[in-house]
Amino acid sequence: MDKENFYKLLGNNLLLNDNTLPEIKQITELYPCFHTAWMLLLKNIQLTGDPDLGNWIKKTAIRIPDRKMLYNYLFADQNNETSAYYLESPEIMVTSFNEEGEEREGNQLIDKFLSGNARPVLSKKDSEIKADQDNEVISKSLAESDELITETLAGIYVAQKKYDKALDAFKKLSLKYPEKSVYFAARIEEIEKYLK
């Protein structure tokens, strides 16, 4: 479907029928985030009298950013005349046609989208997202917080012969607990002997 036909269908609901339904479905399959096409699909389903309209509305409503606009588009025009309600929002202003079939307004965003230059939006795969999250968790776990340093942790560093970390831990504990600074100073001297 080319953009002119899409605009005509969008501006004049009388043109929607069983023949236009597969073309609009194809657009929504190619571009699942194109909410204007989803709204047009629902209107087409409504006008063709599909008994499954309720399920289609539930399925589509989550894709539409403004459900009030969707409701107005679907139900404001119950007598199937040329719609007086044109989809207008700050992001999208859809071309509408008067009764003679003359174009009233244009829209660069939809023109660009329908010109064929638009590509479907690709998102990160779940595995890439998981890898990013894992890397973030790893980097956070490697970073030591001064709040987590305890005398027990410093003792573990000594037992593991990680004297640099133990020395750093006891210095931080000495500053954190000045009342035990004599004890920590003795431990620091003991560890410095191992470092020589």
Rosetta blueprint (number, residue, H / E / L):
1 M L
2 D L
3 K H
4 E H
5 N H
6 F H
7 Y H
8 K H
9 L H
10 L H
11 G H
12 N L
13 N H
14 L H
15 L H
16 L L
17 N L
18 D L
19 N L
20 T H
21 L H
22 P H
23 E H
24 I H
25 K H
26 Q H
27 I H
28 T H
29 E H
30 L H
31 Y L
32 P L
33 C L
34 F L
35 H H
36 T H
37 A H
38 W H
39 M H
40 L H
41 L H
42 L H
43 K H
44 N H
45 I H
46 Q H
47 L H
48 T L
49 G L
50 D L
51 P L
52 D L
53 L H
54 G H
55 N H
56 W H
57 I H
58 K H
59 K H
60 T H
61 A H
62 I L
63 R L
64 I L
65 P L
66 D L
67 R H
68 K H
69 M H
70 L H
71 Y H
72 N H
73 Y H
74 L H
75 F H
76 A L
77 D L
78 Q L
79 N L
80 N L
81 E L
82 T L
83 S L
84 A L
85 Y L
86 Y L
87 L L
88 E E
89 S L
90 P L
91 E L
92 I L
93 M E
94 V L
95 T L
96 S L
97 F E
98 N L
99 E L
100 E L
101 G L
102 E L
103 E E
104 R L
105 E L
106 G L
107 N L
108 Q H
109 L H
110 I H
111 D H
112 K H
113 F H
114 L H
115 S L
116 G L
117 N L
118 A L
119 R L
120 P L
121 V L
122 L L
123 S L
124 K L
125 K L
126 D H
127 S H
128 E H
129 I H
130 K H
131 A H
132 D H
133 Q H
134 D H
135 N H
136 E H
137 V H
138 I H
139 S H
140 K H
141 S H
142 L H
143 A L
144 E L
145 S L
146 D H
147 E H
148 L H
149 I L
150 T L
151 E H
152 T H
153 L H
154 A H
155 G H
156 I H
157 Y H
158 V H
159 A H
160 Q L
161 K L
162 K L
163 Y H
164 D H
165 K H
166 A H
167 L H
168 D H
169 A H
170 F H
171 K H
172 K H
173 L H
174 S H
175 L H
176 K H
177 Y L
178 P H
179 E H
180 K H
181 S H
182 V H
183 Y H
184 F H
185 A H
186 A H
187 R H
188 I H
189 E H
190 E H
191 I H
192 E H
193 K H
194 Y H
195 L H
196 K L
